Structures are given as structure tokens and as C-alpha cells.
């Protein structure tokens, strides 16, 4: 299933956006003001490879989901919004 055919869970996506906003200060170990969805994860927030992985793991725990990261690419990590869309389309729940 690629990004074009992945079904985005429209109920999960806003929860993912909120969770990213609440988890960024923990992951980045600094205060982070509320950011719009188009905020660039790497360029504006300074997220790196290790902190991106930590954010994904924290999202899984916070939202009680598993994220299928096999098809994640750089475009999915561009901004808060693109990451939220990817997670909402690739979340595996225990239901």
C-alpha cells in the first residue's frame, strides 16, 4: 500500500496533530510553542534522525497505536501536517 492508496483515518489525524504538539517539547527537550501544521520538522524545529524516531515511538505510546514505517520517506517528514497524515494512514490499531 503506497501513500496514494493509503486510507487516512480522518478521526485519528487530528489526534495525531495534537499529540505531536504535546510531545515535541519532550522529544526536543525544550519548550516549543504551539505550531501550525505547515511547520517544518527539520528546518524549523531542528528535529534529527534520532529525535524523529523518538517522536514516532512516543506517538505510538501516546495514541496506543503501531505505525507501519516501512513506506515512510522524507516527504512524510516535511512538516507536522505531512507526518500526521502519514501516521493516520499507516496506523495499526489493536482493534
C-alpha positions in Angstrom: 0.0 0.0 0.0 1.6 3.3 -1.0 0.9 6.8 0.1 -1.6 7.3 -2.8 -3.7 4.3 -1.9 -3.3 4.5 1.9 -6.6 5.4 3.6 -6.2 8.3 6.0 -8.1 7.8 9.3 -9.8 11.2 9.5 -10.7 10.7 13.1 -7.2 9.8 14.1 -5.4 12.6 12.2 -6.4 15.5 14.5 -5.4 13.4 17.5 -2.0 12.8 15.9 -1.6 16.6 15.3 -2.4 17.3 18.9 -0.1 14.5 20.2 2.8 15.8 18.0 2.3 19.3 19.5 2.3 17.9 23.1 5.2 15.5 22.5 7.6 17.9 20.7 8.8 19.6 23.9 9.6 16.2 25.5 11.4 14.9 22.4 13.3 18.1 21.7 13.9 18.7 25.4 12.9 22.4 25.2 9.8 24.5 25.2 8.0 24.5 21.8 5.2 27.0 21.2 2.0 25.8 19.5 3.0 25.3 15.9 0.8 25.3 12.7 0.7 22.1 10.7 3.0 23.5 8.0 5.8 23.9 10.5 8.9 22.1 9.0 10.1 19.4 11.4 13.8 19.5 10.4 14.3 23.1 9.2 12.2 25.0 11.7 12.1 22.7 14.7 15.6 21.1 14.4 14.3 17.5 14.5 17.0 15.0 13.6 17.0 11.3 12.8 17.2 10.1 16.4 14.5 12.6 17.6 12.3 11.7 14.7 12.4 8.0 15.7 11.8 9.0 19.4 8.7 11.1 18.2 7.3 8.2 16.3 7.8 5.8 19.3 6.2 8.4 21.6 3.2 8.8 19.2 2.7 5.0 19.3 2.6 5.0 23.1 0.5 8.2 23.4 -2.1 7.1 20.9 -1.9 3.3 21.6 -1.2 2.5 18.0 1.6 1.0 16.0 2.9 2.9 13.0 3.9 0.9 9.9 7.0 2.9 8.9 8.1 0.6 6.1 6.9 3.2 3.5 7.9 6.4 5.2 10.0 8.7 3.2 11.5 12.2 3.5 8.3 13.8 2.2 6.3 12.3 5.0 8.6 14.0 7.5 8.5 17.5 5.9 6.1 19.1 8.4 3.8 18.4 11.3 0.9 18.0 8.9 2.6 15.6 6.5 3.7 13.4 9.4 0.2 13.5 10.9 -1.2 12.4 7.5 1.3 9.6 7.2 0.7 8.3 10.8 -3.1 8.5 10.3 -2.8 6.5 7.0 -0.3 3.9 8.4 -1.6 3.3 12.0 -2.2 -0.2 13.0 -4.6 -0.4 16.0 -5.3 -3.3 18.3 -8.9 -3.3 17.4 
